[in-house]
Amino acid sequence: MNKPNESVGKFLQIGARHAVASDTYEGVSGSACCANEAATASAQAAPNTNASALTTEGCCGGGCGSTPLTKYLQIDRSAGASGAAGGNAVAFETPQKTNEKIFALCLSAVFGAVLALSAPGFEQSYIAWVGLIPFLFATFTSRTVLQAFNRAFAFGAAYTLTYGHWLLSLNPAWSWISPDYIGLTAAFWWIVCALHQGTVFGVIAAILRKLPMSSGWFPEFEKGIKIPIIVAFPLLWVLMLNKVANCPATLGFPWTMLEYSQYRNLELIQAAKFVGGIGIGALIVLVNTVLFSTIINLFPRTSHGITSMRSPFAAIMSLSWVVLIVLGLLRYGQTSLHETALHSPRTLPVTLLQGNLSGKADGARPVDIISRYLSLAAQAPPGLCVWTEWVLPINLARPSDDTIKGLLTLAQMQKQSWLLGALEKDKSGNTYNAVCGMTDSCEMARPVYRKRFLVPFLEHLPEWVSKGPLRSVVSTLAPGEVDLQPGTSPNVMNIAEANIGSLICLEVVQPELVNDSVRDGAEVLVDLSNTSWYDSPLPGRQMIAFSVLRAVETSRAVLFSTTVGPSSIIHPNGKIVAETKPRTTAIVNKRVPLNSEITPFVRWFR
């Protein structure tokens, strides 16, 4: 009489054991309650038990609750169903679970886009201090490493798409194919950048989810070693995003770093003299991590794969320590700003010339561009005048050129020294994006600076392209569509009685290059840029944020001079002391301090 019911009971016992094994394998159970409750449910599967009424207790990311046992049979194949005891359990995914996964991905993308609002230009810097908490929850509420990767990928891709949405404003003159297809060119680079950065975010999440983590400051050794996430996550973040995944060798670019969100928080970023922007970024990640750790300790069972601290008091103390660190840095920053305000070192009068005219973007002739900048220089006082990138369309290797002779004479007459962006071609036929100097004594300053970091495919073609069959159909977007070659040295030049460290365009985002120039003797830093590539002013605004961090890291004034603006003069303490409006023809001048001291960050970061 009871034979059929006995068979049903045995089948449900197998299903219960399979569900518990699968959840434990994925690190879901987290405590003894799940195993005990599953055992109780199995014991209660009596011969007369009705399959539809049998329930058990389970931990599914949140607290324990009464759940129909049949729900446990709806196990994702990726969650280890094939490895269950006996291999007899049913493994399939319901439409509801698919919808939940899609919803989780969309929610991750939304939070990634929200974090991007902390970027320069959006100016919501406070979001950076909490914006990574959803990233951590998305990682540690994932049942598998792959799921954590996917959610983090959506987060990182949306963050990059929002942060760099100005890529879609690419000027038609810079299209690879034709101006009619400028949208395709812009969308291509926009999506490529998002895919690259999304992958980096995904790898970070996968590593965090794979390793056994504790939510405290120190490792735990009960039941195997557990790595403290409060230490591990900030270190992993800056290692991956600032150094490994975004270095030029991996076709990355550290443009979207969190530290740039704080470029207006002068008190906080004074610590960059010691730890650099990379340290400020690590601090932001640390604050996010401690807040996340506090939440999961005060409200247990909100995450998988990470153990809680021993008491809520420990979590609150951990948060208190971080608050004290931030307050201490702010106090140091206030003192440092006061000291630099009182300090009066040697100064240099400088003027930035913003011509608001580009040969390629505006179709201007070289003579028109030079005439525009000469008229601006005539309005400037004696001292150093900074022109912009690619403004001089002549070969610097021929100093006897009549154009160069004429410019030298004008510079001497106006008692000015000029820094100009130009192209240089050496005896071997290699062409360089360069900065040349013309002194007020009618001489060319030496050495000429050659750009060291070239943007792949835009200024320089990788060897597998330049020497392959694609060379006949692919060209750069540099003047004359030449394949530029990189420089190899900082080449600090002495001009206007100061040692000038030159940078070109995106090099200001590379602290390694900037530090090389300072160690080579630069007393002031100058970046010549051409931002006419994009119609949006956001690239210029974000490059000013980079310049602010470079100024504080090196204790050097930074002069950021760009074609269409905004251009700015930045004090060594990071304060923007003068700035032009975008898309205007303008000049701006100030006296900036010269400094020869080497900061701790310049000494150690290479």
Buried (B, 14 or more C-beta within 10 A) or exposed (E): EEEEBBEBBEBBBBBBBBBBBBBBBBBBBBEEBBBEBBBEBBEBBEBEBEBEEBBBBBBBBEEBEEBEBBBBBBBBEBBBBEEBEEEEBEBEBEEEEEEEBEEBBEBBBBBBBBBBBBBBBBEBBEBBBBBBBBBBBBBBBBBBBBBBBBBBBBBBBBBBBBBBBBBBBBBBBBBBEEEEBBEEBBBBBBBEBBBBBBBBBBBBBBBBBEBBBBBBBEEBEEEEEBBBBBBBBBEBBBBBBBEBBBBBEEEBBBBBBBBBBBBBBBBBBBBBBEBBBBBBBBBBBBBBBBBBBBBBBBEEBBBBBBBBBEEBEBBEEBBEEBEEBBEEBBEBBEEBBEEBEEEEEEBBBBBBBBBBBBBBBBEBEBEEBBBBBBEBBEEBEEBBBBBBBBBBBBBBBEEEEEBBEEBBEBBBEBEBBBBBBBBBBEEEEBBBBBBBBBBBEBBBBEBBBBBBBBBEBBBBBEEEBEEEEEEEEBBBBBBEEBBBBBBEEBBBBBBBBBBBBBBBBBBBBBBBBBBBBBBEBBBBBBBBBBBBBBBBBBBBBBBBBBBBBBBBBBBBBBBBBBBBBBBBBBBBBBBBBBBBEBBEBBBBBBEBBBBEEEBEBBEEBE
